[in-house]
């Protein structure tokens, strides 16, 4: 079988979310499948992209560059569905070419329907485009892969997709090649960001409204106030009396983020809230390993990969009790109501208990065993091979 794959996101240098998903699936499909032929379609190389070294890939993987900087999917990729002898086209993220070879089987991965649930937290252009994709592409695809049961249910409830048309395949956890040994670089990274071990909460993700950062910052401000009040009444409190707790927000600047960046100053805690900007995988691992906890009270996630990254780095997790996050976290995290300031604050205060954090870390190790990219690749291959017949 000849399988075409949209590889346009897989070789971005600074991979997040869907880019990481695309890359890891490609890599692990290449490791487990020597039978089928794959044609991986790439965008023109930009400064943010990595060069694909064909020698690193097996012979049944071929790479084609599509020179369409604009309308890459709807024109460039569309043309190749006619000119290449494909049995199936697999798109690892949301966007199929609307105009494609008649009868061509298609499989598309859906990561979330955030624009459907939270349209006010997406750019208008993006929200309208995603809604159009929902109506036209989801229903026209031969089969869909959802990265969580929550996303599958959204497809059924919101779009009216037949549940038999959707297969749930979980993403994998952090891989060895992604997280190399970092002990010799730990001191330098901690000094770079001015941080002390277990003296900060860490958020990882794009700085944007749907991540619920305004509420997180406000909860953190209340926590600082509570710590100071408690310290006035007791001299025997170790962590809480040390008035150096910080909130670290690590990720690229997203849309509608100005208010988020301004909030710490407005609340008088700008010296306690650190925006790092983009961090490398190496820095991410070190920051997770040394954090008091991952604070991830997002309003909506298709999966929530930072939760697994925290589990793999001995970092306890606080996350939301809605969307896909309870699926990914299981019983290994504090689950909070992301719309409740009090619930987030209570969860952050509970993280100050050392024994409780140790318990969460152990449970996180067990939960992480349920997720692997090899498993995701095998299940994806099963779907792809079943679609032809």
C-alpha positions as CSV (number, residue, x, y, z in Angstrom):
1,X,0.0,0.0,0.0
2,X,1.2,3.5,-0.8
3,X,0.4,5.9,2.0
4,X,0.8,9.7,1.6
5,X,1.4,11.6,4.8
6,X,1.2,15.4,5.4
7,X,4.7,15.9,7.0
8,X,4.5,19.7,6.9
9,X,4.5,20.0,10.7
10,X,6.8,17.2,11.6
11,X,10.1,18.9,11.0
12,X,9.6,22.2,12.7
13,X,12.7,23.0,14.8
14,X,10.7,24.1,17.8
15,X,8.1,21.4,17.9
16,X,5.0,21.7,20.2
17,X,1.7,19.9,20.2
18,X,0.7,18.8,16.7
19,X,4.3,19.1,15.4
20,X,5.5,16.7,18.1
21,X,2.7,14.3,17.4
22,X,3.4,14.4,13.6
23,X,7.2,13.8,14.1
24,X,6.9,11.0,16.7
25,X,4.3,9.1,14.6
26,X,6.4,9.3,11.5
27,X,9.5,8.2,13.4
28,X,7.8,5.3,15.0
29,X,5.9,4.2,11.9
30,X,9.3,4.0,10.2
31,X,10.6,1.8,13.0
32,X,7.7,-0.7,12.9
33,X,6.6,-0.8,9.2
34,X,8.9,-2.0,6.5
35,X,6.1,-3.3,4.2
36,X,4.1,-0.3,3.1
37,X,5.5,2.6,1.0
38,X,5.2,6.1,2.5
39,X,5.4,9.4,0.7
40,X,6.0,12.2,3.2
41,X,5.1,15.6,1.8
42,X,7.1,18.6,3.1
43,X,6.8,22.3,2.9
44,X,9.6,24.5,1.5
45,X,12.5,24.8,4.0
46,X,12.3,27.8,6.3
47,X,14.5,29.0,9.1
48,X,12.2,27.3,11.6
49,X,12.5,23.9,9.9
50,X,15.0,21.2,10.2
51,X,16.6,19.6,7.2
52,X,15.4,16.0,6.5
53,X,18.3,13.6,6.1
54,X,16.9,10.9,4.0
55,X,19.7,8.5,5.1
56,X,18.2,8.5,8.5
57,X,15.0,6.9,7.2
58,X,14.3,3.4,5.8
59,X,14.0,2.9,2.0
60,X,10.2,2.6,2.1
61,X,10.0,6.2,3.3
62,X,10.2,8.8,0.4
63,X,10.1,12.5,0.9
64,X,8.6,15.1,-1.6
65,X,9.0,18.8,-1.3
66,X,5.9,20.7,-2.4
67,X,6.9,24.2,-3.4
68,X,3.7,26.1,-2.6
69,X,4.4,28.6,0.2
70,X,0.8,29.6,0.3
71,X,-2.2,27.3,-0.1
72,X,0.2,24.4,0.5
73,X,-2.6,22.0,1.5
74,X,-5.5,23.1,-0.7
75,X,-3.4,23.5,-3.9
76,X,0.0,21.8,-3.5
77,X,-0.9,18.7,-1.6
78,X,-4.2,18.5,-3.5
79,X,-2.3,18.2,-6.8
80,X,-0.2,15.4,-5.5
81,X,-3.3,13.3,-4.7
82,X,-3.9,13.2,-8.4
83,X,-0.3,12.8,-9.7
84,X,1.0,10.3,-7.1
85,X,-0.4,6.7,-7.0
86,X,-1.7,6.9,-3.5
87,X,-3.9,4.3,-1.9
88,X,-4.5,6.5,1.2
89,X,-3.7,10.0,2.5
90,X,-3.0,10.4,6.2
91,X,-3.1,13.9,7.7
92,X,-1.8,14.0,11.3
93,X,-3.6,17.4,12.0
94,X,-7.0,18.7,11.1
95,X,-6.6,19.9,7.5
96,X,-7.4,17.8,4.4
97,X,-7.3,19.1,0.9
98,X,-10.9,19.8,0.0
99,X,-10.3,19.1,-3.7
100,X,-8.6,15.7,-4.0
101,X,-8.5,12.6,-6.2
102,X,-12.0,11.1,-6.3
103,X,-12.3,7.9,-4.3
104,X,-9.0,8.5,-2.4
105,X,-9.2,7.1,1.1
106,X,-8.3,9.6,3.8
107,X,-7.5,9.5,7.5
108,X,-7.2,12.6,9.6
109,X,-6.2,13.1,13.2
110,X,-8.3,15.5,15.3
111,X,-6.6,17.0,18.3
112,X,-9.4,19.1,19.7
113,X,-12.5,21.1,18.9
114,X,-11.5,24.1,21.0
115,X,-12.7,26.6,18.4
116,X,-16.1,25.0,18.6
117,X,-16.3,25.1,22.4
118,X,-14.4,28.3,23.1
119,X,-14.7,30.5,20.0
120,X,-14.1,33.7,22.0
121,X,-10.6,32.3,23.0
122,X,-9.5,31.9,19.3
123,X,-8.7,34.4,16.7
124,X,-11.8,35.1,14.6
125,X,-10.1,34.0,11.4
126,X,-8.9,30.8,13.0
127,X,-12.3,30.1,14.6
128,X,-14.2,30.6,11.4
129,X,-11.7,28.5,9.5
130,X,-11.8,25.6,12.0
131,X,-15.6,25.7,12.0
132,X,-15.5,25.4,8.2
133,X,-13.1,22.5,8.5
134,X,-15.4,20.9,11.0
135,X,-18.3,21.0,8.6
136,X,-16.6,20.1,5.3
137,X,-13.6,18.0,6.1
138,X,-14.5,15.9,9.2
139,X,-17.5,14.5,7.4
140,X,-15.7,13.9,4.1
141,X,-12.8,12.0,5.6
142,X,-12.9,8.2,5.4
143,X,-11.9,7.8,9.0
144,X,-10.9,10.0,11.9
145,X,-8.4,9.5,14.7
146,X,-9.1,11.3,18.0
147,X,-6.3,11.7,20.6
148,X,-8.7,11.2,23.5
149,X,-12.1,9.8,24.3
150,X,-13.1,13.4,25.2
151,X,-12.3,14.5,21.6
152,X,-14.2,11.6,20.1
153,X,-17.2,12.5,22.2
154,X,-16.9,16.1,21.0
155,X,-16.9,14.9,17.4
156,X,-20.0,12.9,18.0
157,X,-21.9,15.5,20.1
158,X,-20.9,18.7,18.3
159,X,-20.4,17.6,14.7
160,X,-22.7,14.6,14.5
161,X,-19.9,12.2,13.4
162,X,-20.8,8.5,13.6
163,X,-18.8,7.1,16.5
164,X,-17.9,4.1,14.4
165,X,-16.0,6.4,12.1
166,X,-13.7,7.6,15.0
167,X,-10.8,5.6,16.6
168,X,-9.2,6.8,19.8
169,X,-5.5,6.6,19.8
170,X,-3.6,8.2,22.7
171,X,-0.4,10.1,22.2
172,X,2.8,8.9,23.7
173,X,4.9,10.1,26.5
174,X,8.4,11.7,26.5
175,X,11.0,9.8,24.6
176,X,14.7,9.1,25.3
177,X,15.9,11.0,22.2
178,X,13.8,14.0,23.3
179,X,15.1,14.1,26.9
180,X,18.8,13.4,27.1
181,X,20.7,13.3,30.4
182,X,20.8,16.8,31.8
183,X,22.3,16.5,35.3
184,X,25.5,18.3,34.2
185,X,23.5,21.2,32.9
186,X,21.0,21.6,35.6
187,X,22.9,24.3,37.6
188,X,23.3,26.5,34.5
189,X,19.7,26.3,33.6
190,X,18.5,27.1,37.1
191,X,20.8,30.0,37.3
192,X,19.7,31.3,33.9
193,X,16.2,31.6,35.1
194,X,17.0,32.6,38.7
195,X,15.2,29.6,40.2
196,X,15.6,27.4,43.3
197,X,14.6,23.7,43.5
198,X,11.0,23.2,44.5
199,X,10.4,26.9,44.9
200,X,8.2,27.4,41.9
201,X,5.1,26.2,40.1
202,X,5.6,25.6,36.4
203,X,3.2,26.0,33.5
204,X,4.2,24.8,30.0
205,X,2.4,25.8,26.9
206,X,1.5,28.8,24.6
207,X,0.7,32.0,26.5
208,X,-2.9,32.4,25.4
209,X,-6.4,32.8,27.0
210,X,-7.6,29.2,26.7
211,X,-4.7,28.1,29.0
212,X,-6.5,29.9,31.8
213,X,-3.3,31.8,32.9
214,X,-5.1,34.8,34.2
215,X,-6.9,32.7,36.8
216,X,-3.7,30.8,37.6
217,X,-1.8,34.0,38.2
218,X,-4.6,35.3,40.4
219,X,-4.7,32.0,42.4
220,X,-0.9,32.2,42.8
221,X,-1.2,35.8,44.1
222,X,-3.8,34.6,46.7
223,X,-1.4,31.8,47.7
224,X,1.4,34.2,48.3
225,X,-0.9,36.2,50.6
226,X,-2.0,33.1,52.4
227,X,1.7,32.1,52.9
228,X,2.6,35.4,54.4
229,X,-0.4,35.4,56.7
230,X,0.4,31.9,57.9
231,X,4.1,32.8,58.4
232,X,3.1,35.6,60.7
233,X,1.5,33.0,63.0
234,X,4.1,30.3,63.0
235,X,7.9,30.2,62.9
236,X,8.0,26.4,62.3
237,X,6.7,26.3,58.7
238,X,9.5,25.4,56.3
239,X,8.4,25.8,52.7
240,X,5.7,28.3,53.4
241,X,7.8,30.6,55.5
242,X,10.4,30.9,52.8
243,X,9.0,33.9,51.0
244,X,10.5,33.0,47.6
245,X,7.9,31.0,45.8
246,X,7.5,31.8,42.1
247,X,5.3,31.0,39.2
248,X,7.1,30.2,35.9
249,X,5.2,30.4,32.7
250,X,7.2,28.7,29.9
251,X,6.1,29.0,26.3
252,X,5.8,31.1,23.2
253,X,3.6,34.2,23.1
254,X,0.2,33.5,21.7
255,X,-2.7,35.6,20.6
256,X,-4.6,37.9,23.0
257,X,-1.7,37.5,25.5
258,X,-1.1,41.2,26.4
259,X,-3.4,41.1,29.4
260,X,-1.7,38.0,30.7
261,X,1.7,39.5,30.5
262,X,0.5,42.7,32.2
263,X,-1.4,40.9,35.0
264,X,1.5,40.2,37.4
265,X,2.5,43.9,37.4
266,X,-1.1,44.9,38.0
267,X,-1.3,42.6,40.9
268,X,2.0,43.7,42.4
269,X,3.7,40.3,42.0
270,X,5.8,40.9,38.9
271,X,8.9,39.8,40.8
272,X,7.3,36.4,41.5
273,X,6.0,35.6,38.0
274,X,8.6,34.7,35.3
275,X,7.8,34.5,31.6
276,X,10.6,32.4,30.0
277,X,9.5,32.5,26.4
278,X,10.4,29.4,24.3
279,X,12.4,26.7,26.2
280,X,14.4,23.8,24.7
281,X,13.5,20.2,25.5
282,X,16.6,20.1,27.7
283,X,15.5,23.2,29.7
284,X,12.0,21.8,29.9
285,X,13.2,18.6,31.5
286,X,15.3,20.4,34.0
287,X,12.6,22.9,34.9
288,X,10.1,20.0,35.4
289,X,12.5,18.0,37.5
290,X,13.0,20.9,39.9
291,X,9.5,22.3,40.0
292,X,7.2,22.2,43.0
293,X,4.6,21.0,40.6
294,X,3.2,21.5,37.1
295,X,0.3,23.9,37.1
296,X,-1.8,23.2,34.1
297,X,-5.5,24.3,34.7
298,X,-6.3,24.7,31.0
299,X,-9.9,25.4,29.9
300,X,-9.7,22.9,27.0
301,X,-7.2,20.4,25.7
302,X,-7.5,17.7,23.1
303,X,-4.8,15.7,25.0
304,X,-2.5,17.6,27.3
305,X,1.0,16.4,26.6
306,X,2.7,18.5,29.3
307,X,1.0,16.2,31.9
308,X,2.9,13.2,30.6
309,X,6.1,15.2,30.3
310,X,5.7,16.0,34.0
311,X,5.1,12.4,34.9
312,X,8.3,11.4,33.1
313,X,10.3,14.1,35.0
314,X,9.2,13.3,38.6
315,X,7.0,16.3,38.8
316,X,3.6,16.2,40.5
317,X,0.7,17.6,38.5
318,X,-2.2,20.0,39.0
319,X,-4.6,20.0,36.1
320,X,-8.2,20.5,35.1
321,X,-11.1,18.2,35.8
322,X,-12.7,18.7,32.4
323,X,-12.0,17.9,28.7
324,X,-9.3,15.3,28.1
325,X,-7.2,16.1,31.1
326,X,-8.7,13.6,33.6
327,X,-8.2,10.9,30.9
328,X,-4.5,11.6,30.6
329,X,-3.8,12.3,34.3
330,X,-5.9,9.5,35.8
331,X,-5.6,9.3,39.5
332,X,-2.0,10.7,39.4
333,X,-2.8,14.4,39.7
334,X,-4.8,17.0,41.6
335,X,-7.8,17.7,39.5
336,X,-9.3,21.2,39.9
337,X,-12.3,23.1,38.5
338,X,-10.5,25.5,36.0
339,X,-13.3,28.0,36.3
340,X,-13.0,28.2,40.1
341,X,-10.3,30.4,41.6
342,X,-10.9,28.7,44.9
343,X,-10.4,25.3,43.5
344,X,-7.2,26.2,41.8
345,X,-5.9,27.9,44.9
346,X,-6.8,24.9,47.1
347,X,-4.9,22.6,44.7
348,X,-1.8,24.7,44.8
349,X,-1.9,24.9,48.6
350,X,-2.1,21.1,48.7
351,X,1.1,20.8,46.7
352,X,3.0,22.2,49.7
353,X,2.6,18.8,51.4
354,X,5.8,16.9,50.7
355,X,4.4,13.4,51.4
356,X,1.5,14.1,49.1
357,X,3.8,15.2,46.3
358,X,5.8,12.0,46.6
359,X,2.6,10.0,46.4
360,X,1.6,11.9,43.2
361,X,5.0,11.3,41.6
362,X,4.8,7.5,42.2
363,X,1.3,7.4,40.7
364,X,2.5,9.5,37.8
365,X,5.1,6.9,37.0
366,X,2.4,4.2,36.8
367,X,0.1,6.4,34.7
368,X,2.8,7.1,32.2
369,X,3.2,3.4,31.4
370,X,-0.2,3.5,29.7
371,X,1.2,5.8,26.9
372,X,3.9,5.2,24.3
373,X,4.6,6.4,20.8
374,X,5.3,2.9,19.6
375,X,1.8,1.8,20.8
376,X,0.3,4.9,19.1
377,X,2.2,4.1,15.9
378,X,1.0,0.4,15.9
379,X,-2.6,1.4,16.5
380,X,-2.4,4.1,13.8
381,X,-0.9,1.6,11.3
382,X,-3.8,-0.8,12.1
383,X,-6.3,2.0,11.2
384,X,-4.4,2.9,8.0
385,X,-4.3,-0.7,6.8
386,X,-7.9,-1.4,7.7
387,X,-9.2,1.6,5.7
388,X,-8.0,0.3,2.3
389,X,-10.4,-2.7,2.5
